């Protein structure tokens, strides 16, 4: 399928499958240090038990303006604060303070390309006991250039046999490091069937979300996404797209989605900081709609990228300029 404007919305960059180069500067426990020196012990609690929380934040380079824009950075740190509360991890500052730390880190690395920002808060204590309270915390922040996480020119998805972790087991609304074993198993499974992305079902058989992204369908003139009670990560990009859709006069609903609705939908796309806006053209080998990127997916992708890069001046509160 030919590359579309939706696909062209994000600049080319290193593949998410490529090893991250430990170059430049990182931030570890209150200090800016060489990336290659930002290490933690193999005995750290998080390494052994997955007791950490993280975020994914994008910054978009606008060459015409020679400006790097952090996109919805504060909202990501607000969500990280909520995730950290679940694991009794104390962050080293308020969301606003962490935004300023992130801007300073990007300035020190002098990026002039699209980059990904990864904050990580975790149980750093070298403690054998499986617990949360009373174990020393750590905090790290690093950045690296990256392109698209999922194809944006029409991807193939498949429903995984692995169910989404439930809120009463490992809460998906927290971005918890250990919970992403669930994602890895599902994505690995469907990749063996030729799919680019997995779709999770909940324990009761309703659609939850993608392997690493929220899910939307278009059906009978409605934009529909699964509710926060469907064991989803409460996505920042999801919120953006619902806002933009309502501004365009679209009817938006949050409700349960049955598996068979995926097959009869007019359009389907995934959203997330990594995925951005990634239209889907088939599920389980069945074409979605016409089997091509639909008009709603295309419109939202174009609007999203234009706003994120600062080419569209709408929603300035969503962007934080890095360079003064």
N, C-alpha and C positions, 0 to 999 in steps of 0.2 A: 504494500500500500504506500502511496506517495506520502512524503512528509508534508504535514499541514502547518498552518500558522500556530496551531496549538503546540505542535512539537517544537517549532522554532522559538517558542516563548522563553525557553531556558537555554543559556549558552552551553556549548560543549565543554566538557570537563572530564576529569578522571572518572572512571567507572567506579561505582560503589563496591565492586568486586576486587578492585585493586588494593594492595596494601597501602596504608596511609604512611606517607613519608614523614618521619619525625624531624622536620626542619622548622626553623624559626623558634618562636617563643610560645610557651604554655603557661598556665597558672596552676599552682599547686599549694594548697594550704596557706594562702595569704601572700604568696610570693610569685613574681614573674621569673620563670626559670627557662633555660634551654629545653625545648621539647624533648630532646633525647635524654635529659636528666630527670624528667618527671616520672618517677617510678614509685610503685608501692610494693610491699612485701608479699611474697607468695603465701605467707601465713595470714594475710589479712582476711578478716571475716567475710568480706564481700567476694573474695576469690573462691572461698570454700563453700559458701552458702548462698551466694547471689543476693546478698542483702544491700542493694543499692538502688538508687533512683537516678534517672537521667532525663535529658531533654534533647530534642533536635531542633535547631534554630537555623534559618537560612539568612544570609546576607546577599543582596543582589547588587551587582556592579552596573552602573549606568555610565557608559563611556562618554556620551554626549555631555553629561553633567559632571563627569569625573568625580562621581560620588558613589559611595558604598552604603546601601540602605539595609539596616537590620529590619527584618519584617516581623512585627508583632512580638518583639523580644520580651516586653514586660509581661504579656499574657502567658508566655511560655514559663517565665520564672514564677508567676502566680500559680500555674499548674504544678510546677515542680515543688513549690511550697506545700501544696496539698498532698502530693505524692510522698514527700518527706515525712509529713505528719503520720502517714500510715506505718512507716518503718521506724518511727522515733528517731529520725535523723535531723540534726539541727543544721540549717543552712547558715553560711557565714555572712548574712546580710539580708536586707529587704529586697524585694523584686527590683526596686529602683536602683539600689546600690549595685546589684548584680548586673543590671543593664550597663551601668557605667564601667564596671570591671570588664565587661565584654567589649565595649567600645574601645577601651584602652588596649586590650589584647589585640584587637583587629588593627588598631593604629600601629602598634609595635611591629606587627607582621607586614604592614604596608601592602595589603592585598589590593589588587586591581583586577579582580575576577570574581565570579560567584563563589561563595564559600559556605561551608557548613560549620556550625558551632555546636560543640558537644559539651554541655555541663554534666558533671557526674558527682553525686553526693552519695556517700557510702559508709558502711561500718568498717573502719580501718584497723580497729584493734586486733592484735594477734591473740585471739581468744578462741578456744576450742568449743566452748559452750554454745549450743544453738539457742540463741535468745536475741533480744533487741535492746532492752533497757540496760543502761550502764556501760555500753560498749563505745569506745572512742570513735568519733566521726572523722571523716576526711572529705575534702572537696577539691575537684580538679576541673579545669576548663581548657579545652583545646580546639583548634580550628584547622580546617584544611579545605583546599579547593575540591569541588565535586560537581559533576553534571547531574543528569537525571537518575533517580533511583528506580523508577519504573518507566517503560516505554510510554511516550505521550502521543504516539502516532497510531494507536489502536492496539491494545494488548489482548491476550487470551487469558481467561481465568478458568479455574476449576474449583468445585466444592471439595473441601478436604474431608477425609474421614475422621480427622482429629477435631474434637469439639473445642470450642473456646473455653478457656478457664473461667470458672464462675466467680461471682463476687464473694461468695462464701468460702472459696478455696484460695485463689490468688487473684485479688481484685484487679481487673483489667483497667479500671479508671485511674489507677496509679501506674505511672510509667516505671515499672520495676524491672531491674536488670534480669533477675531470675525468671520472670514471667515470659521472657522472649524465647525460652526453649520451646514453648508452645508454638510460637510463630515459626521458629526454625524447622520444627517437625512438619508443620503443614506446608510450608513453602517448598521444602525438600521433596515432600510427597508429590505435589502437583507438578513440580518441575520434571519429574520422571514421566509425567503424562503430557509433556510438551507445553505446559501452561507457564505464563509469566508471573501470575499472582494467584494466591489461594483465597478462598472464601470460607470463613468459619460459620458453622451453625452453633447455636446455643444448645444447652442440654435438653431444652424442650423442643428443639428442631426448627426454630426460627433462624433467619439470617442474623448474624452478628455484625461482622465487618470483614475487611480483607486481612491478609496476613500481617501487613504493617500499615494499613490505611483504612479510613472510614469508607463507607460505600453509599452511593446514591443511585436511585433509578428514576427514570422519567416514564410515567405511565398515565395515559388519558389526560394529558395536560397538567399533571401534578409532578412536582419534584419531591421525591420521597426519600427519607433516610431513616435508618434504624434509631430507636430511642436510646437514651443513656442507660436505660434499664436492660438493654440487650447485651450486657457485658462488653461494652465498647470503651475504648479510650475516648474521652471527651475532647475531640479534636479542635485545635485552634483554626486550622484551615477549614474544617467542617463549618465552624461558626462564620468564617469569612464568606463562604459560598452561600450559606443560607441568607446572610445579610444582603449580598449582591443580588441573589435571585429575587428577593422581595422587592428590592429597589427597581428591578426590571419588570415588576408586575407579575412575577410567577407565583403560583400557589404552591406553598411549601408545607409539607406534613412530616412529622416525626411519628412513626408508628411501626408496629411489627411488620416484617416482610416475610412472606412464605418463600420457600426454596423455588417453587414453580413460578413465582412472580418474576424471578430472574430471567427465566426463559421466554416470557411473554412481554417483557418490558420493551418500551420504544428505544430507550437509551440506558446505559449503565456506565458509571465512572467511579474511580477511586479518588480520594483526596487525603492529603497529609503533607507535612513539611517535606518529607522525603519524596513522596509520590507527586506532590504538587497537585495538578489536575490531570489525571491519567484516564482517558476514555477507554472503555472495554468494548470490543467488537464481538466476542464470543464467550460463552460459559459452557463448560462441559461439551465442547464441540458444536454447540448450537449457536447460530448467529443471533446477535442482539439487534432487533429492528431490521434495518437494511444490511447489517453487517459492516456498516461504515460509521465513522464518527458522526454523531447527530448534532443538530443545530444548537441545542441547549448546552451540551458538553463543550462545543466549540466556542460559543459565546462566553461561557463562564471562564474557560481557560484563557482566552484572549484578555478578558477584563482583569482577571486575577494577576496575570503576568505584568500587564501594563501598570497596575496599581503598585505591585510589589517593587517594580523597578523605578517607580517615580515618573514614568512617562505619562500616566494618568494621575492628575493631582488630587483625585478623590481620596478620602480617608487618610489625610496626612497623619492622623493619630496612630495609624498602623505602622508607620515608618520612622526609624531613628537614624538620622544621618551620622556616619562614623567620622568623616573628615570635616574639620571646621574650615 
